[in-house]
Amino acid sequence: MADTLAFFNEYLPAKLAKDPSLKNIGKVFLFKITGAGAWTLNLTEGTVVEGEPATKADCTVTCDKDNWEKMLDKPALAMQLFMTRKLTADNVGLATKLQQILG
């Protein structure tokens, strides 16, 4: 099973370093993973930091740790989790851009 901490602390920063064009999305995402913590993905600066942003995020994604890790292992599960409200996003249009990051 994928590890939430490794995803935010290792995988995501490495992906941003490898593909700086992801900054072109130019938005700030907040991930609230119940049972694990919160992380801010700033795609204006190309950074991932633990905790919430100083200003309101453009999109907040919420999920519990178990379902989040299942989705990291099997990204196709995201739609099912979203439809059953186990994964939520307050800006669905922006949340769809996360496919570029998670995939």
C-alpha positions in Angstrom: 0.0 0.0 0.0 1.2 3.5 -0.8 2.3 5.7 2.1 0.8 9.2 2.5 3.8 10.7 4.1 6.1 9.3 1.4 3.8 10.7 -1.3 3.8 14.2 0.0 7.4 14.3 1.3 9.2 12.4 -1.4 7.2 11.5 -4.5 5.5 14.9 -5.1 8.6 17.1 -4.6 10.5 14.8 -6.9 7.8 14.9 -9.5 7.7 18.8 -9.4 11.5 18.9 -9.7 11.4 16.5 -12.7 8.5 18.3 -14.4 8.6 22.1 -13.7 5.9 22.7 -16.3 3.4 21.5 -13.6 3.8 25.0 -12.1 1.9 26.3 -15.2 -1.3 25.1 -13.4 -0.6 28.1 -11.2 -3.0 27.2 -8.3 -2.7 26.2 -4.7 -4.1 22.9 -3.5 -4.7 21.9 0.1 -4.9 18.2 0.9 -6.6 17.3 4.2 -5.9 13.7 4.8 -7.8 12.6 8.0 -5.5 10.5 10.1 -2.3 11.7 8.4 -2.3 15.5 8.3 -2.5 18.4 5.8 -0.2 19.5 3.0 -0.2 22.4 0.6 0.8 21.9 -3.0 1.6 25.4 -4.4 1.8 25.2 -8.1 2.6 28.8 -8.5 5.9 28.2 -6.7 6.3 24.5 -7.3 6.4 23.6 -3.6 4.9 21.0 -1.2 4.8 21.9 2.5 3.2 20.3 5.4 0.3 22.3 6.9 -2.3 24.7 5.5 -1.5 27.7 3.3 -1.4 31.2 4.8 -4.1 32.3 2.4 -7.2 30.3 1.2 -6.3 27.4 -1.2 -7.8 27.4 -4.7 -8.9 23.8 -4.1 -9.2 21.8 -1.0 -9.2 18.0 -1.3 -10.4 15.9 1.7 -10.1 12.2 2.2 -9.3 9.7 5.0 -5.9 8.1 5.0 -7.0 4.6 4.2 -9.0 5.6 1.1 -6.2 8.1 0.0 -3.6 5.4 0.1 -5.9 3.0 -1.8 -6.3 5.7 -4.5 -2.5 6.3 -4.6 -2.1 2.6 -5.4 -5.0 2.6 -7.9 -5.7 6.1 -9.3 -8.7 4.9 -11.2 -10.4 4.5 -7.8 -10.6 8.3 -7.5 -13.9 8.6 -9.3 -15.5 5.9 -7.2 -14.3 7.6 -4.0 -15.6 10.9 -5.3 -19.0 9.6 -6.3 -19.4 8.0 -2.8 -18.2 11.3 -1.1 -15.2 9.5 0.5 -13.0 11.9 -1.5 -14.2 15.5 -1.8 -13.0 18.6 -3.5 -14.4 22.1 -3.1 -13.4 23.0 -6.7 -14.1 20.0 -8.9 -12.8 21.8 -12.1 -9.4 22.3 -10.5 -9.4 18.9 -8.9 -9.4 17.3 -12.3 -6.0 18.9 -13.0 -4.6 16.7 -10.2 -4.6 13.8 -12.7 -1.4 15.3 -14.1 0.2 15.1 -10.7 -1.2 11.8 -9.4 -0.7 9.9 -12.7 
